Amino acid sequence: MDTRQSDVVTFLKHQHEEIKTLFTEVESAQGDAREEAFRRLVHLLAVHETAEEELVHPYARKVVPGGDAIIDQRLQEENEAKQALSDLDEMGTDNPDFLKHLDALRTDVIDHAEAEERFEFPQLEAEGDPDRLRKMTAGVKAAEKMAPTHPHPGVESAAKNMLLGAPVAIMDRARDAIRKAMGN
């Protein structure tokens, strides 16, 4: 078994590294190559955040001491990052201010990832059921196949998704895929 995929925490840490690499790729590319790299970054961030919101954070709230406070802070950071990502998406990669805003987003996303790896993930590994953490990886992989291609800030529930229309339906499908993979 691939060790970076053995449990959801390890898998998400690996995604953190992929996200950092994609930020660098977007920054260094130009023209159509920058747009294509940005699409991949948006996709990976959407998969990652959907999986955390649907699987990891709810479980961490239950098993991590002080989980509510830790998760509330992570959700606030994620929502701010989704808003910035949405703004970048609307701006377009050819906008003269794109790289400045991308750099600010990169800083926020890396700070968020480091906070997860410092405050949430170690406690989740210590307190969580190892079998459940391994099974959650299947849910993340299911989300990878169904993830939205555009960020939707402020959308952390299926009810809100339904109100926002067709584009957000893709995120609903990702959530459904996670739930199906997890047997819910």
N, C-alpha and C positions, 0 to 999 in steps of 0.2 A: 504494500500500500504506500502511496506517495505520502511522505510524512507531512508536507505542507497542507495536505487535504485531510488529515486524519481527524481533526475536530474543527468546529466552526471558528474558534478563536485563532487557531493557526492559519486557517484558510483566510480569514479576514485580515490578519497581519500580512499575509502574502499579497492580498489585494492592496493594502496600504502601499507596499513597495511598487506594485504595478502602477498605481495612481501617481506616485511621485515620478516615475519614469515617463508616464504619459504627459505630465505637466512640462517636463523638459523637452519632450518631443514636439509638443504644440508650440512652445516658445521658439524652438530652433528652426521649425519648418516655415515655409512661405507659401502663399497662394493656395492652390487646391490641396497641397499636402498638409498645410496647417488646418484647413477646414476638415479634412479626413481625420487627422489626429485628434482634433477637438471633438468630433463626433464619437470617436472611441472613448475619449475621456468622459464625455457626458454619459455614455452608455454604462461604463464601468462604475462611475459615481452613483448612477441611478440604481444599478444592481446592488451595489454595496449598501446604500442607504435603505433601500426597500427591505433587504434582508435583515439589517439591524433593527429597523422599526417593527418588522413583523415577527421576527424570531428572537433575536438576541436581547434587545432591551426589555421586552416583557418578561423574559425568563430571568434576566439579571435583577429586575425589580423584586422578584420573588425570593431569590436565593442569596443575593449580595447584601451584607449588612449595610444599611444606609442607601440601599439601591434606588429608592425614589429620588433622592437629591442628586445622586450621580447621574441617573438617566435623564432627569429633567434638564440638567445642564447640557448633556450630550444632544438631546433633542433640540434645544434652543440653538446650539451651534450648527446642527445639521440644517435646521430651517433657514438660518442666516446664509449658510453656504448654498443651499438650493436657490435662494433668492438671487444671490450674486451670480450663480451659474445661469439662471434664467435670464438675468440682465445681459450677461455675456452672449448668450445664445441669440437674444434679440439684437444685440449690437452688431454681431457678425465679426468674423475673424479678420476682415479687411478694414475695420474701423481703426483709425489712428490711435485711439485710446485702448484698444483691445489688450495689448500686452501689459499695460499698466494695471488694468483691472484683473487680468489673469494672474499677475504676480500677487496682488492682494488676496485673491481667492486661494492661490497656492499656500500662502502663509496661513490663512485661516484653516484650510483643510489639513495641513500638516500639524498645526497646533491641536486640532480636534483629534486626529489620529493618535498623536502622542498622549493626549488626555485619556483616550480609550485604553491605550496600552499601559498607562500608568494607574488609572483609577478603577476601570471597569474590568478589563480582561483578566488581570491576575486574580482578582477576587472571584470572578466567574469560574476560572479554572480550579481554584481552591475549593469553592463551595458547590459548584455545579456537578451534576451527575455526568461522569465521563461518557457513558453510553448515549445519553441525550445530546451532549455536545457533538459527538461524532455524527449522530443522525441529523442534526441541524444542517450539516454540510450539504446534505441532499436537497434541502430546501433552498439553500443559497444557489446551488447549481441549477435548480429549476428556475429560479428568478433570472439567472443569466440568460436563459433562453427566451424569456418573456418580457424583459425589462423595457421601460419606456425609452424613447430616444430624445425626449425633451424633459427638462427638470420641471417639477411642479411644486414650488414652495408653498408651505402652509397646508399641504395635503398629507395628513398622516392617518386618515381613516377612509374606509371604503365609502361611507356615507358622503363625505365631502367630495370624493372622486366622482361619484355618480352625479352630483350637482354641477360639476365642471365640464361635462360633455365628453365627446369622443376621444380627444387626445389622451385624456387621463384614464380612459378605459384600458389602455395598455398597461398602466400601473395596476389596475384591478386584476388584470390577467396574471401579472407577475405575483401578486398576493395570492390569487387562486392557485397558481402553480406551487407556491410555497406550501400552502395549506394542504393541497393534495399530496405533495411529497412527504409532508409530515404526518399524514393520516388524519387530518382534522376536517 
